């Protein structure tokens, strides 16, 4: 019984330390393996520290350091103390970006007309008309670090509970700058229903950056699609049936040969509801991100492009 209690206490310790030491980082001096536990029995995804990158220090114990590896599903890892030997503390330095930590991301873009056709009760849908952004453009649903179970990184049980019960108004307010807030209110219509809080808590916390950087990246990628032939194709074909084959061809033309293989389509009731872009990392350009993205099978091969209104 004593052993069980001790393990339980250790399991809850890192979260307490994060709260007390929110800005303590050190630069790695060796490319050490980062293990799931102090006994070094497992290293999920074969994670290693990178010399020169800064990592958040959570705890030092018995010659080992518990650090935070941003973007990993199991983010809290144990490494030998010597991995940070002769390293100085770096105050207020940002952790490594998701482009280095997350190998794969999924960008989910919604065709808002179809979404509202099946969610007419939503606040953002009740007020939507032909002048609304989203009547002829794609809107942001979310940017999701992969694999799909890479969710709720260092999020409290209370926040997870509120999110899973769709009580998004109870989620913590995000410290977003005025520019990001203004852009989100436009490019993510669900902002009025606190979709941005939900997306951050469930997915953004695993992205490896601040909420401002996370949404800045997502909006930048959305804009690249909306300024391409893909958006024009959807706008010109409102009321008509489109095929995934033709959409993938357009992605090839706009973002490089083979880009279309990384695009899948979702449909509901015969309507195209979303495009999912399966991306790699290390760039803010879709033409580069597509090169290392996943190529899963699509749920839908063809569907009708819905127009504004019910």
Secondary structure by P-SEA (a helix, b strand, c coil): caaaaaaaaaaaaaaaaaaacccbbbbbccbbbbbcccccccccccccccccbbbbbccccccbbbbbbccccccbbbbccccccccccccccccccccccccbbbbbbbaaaaaaaaccccccccccccccccccbbbbccccccccccccccccaaaaaaaaaccccccccccccaaaaaaaaaaccccccaaaaaaaacccccccccaaaaaaaaaaaaaaaaacaaaaaaaacccbbbbaaaaaaaaaacccccccccbbbbbccccccbbbbbcccccccccccccccccccccccbbbbccccc
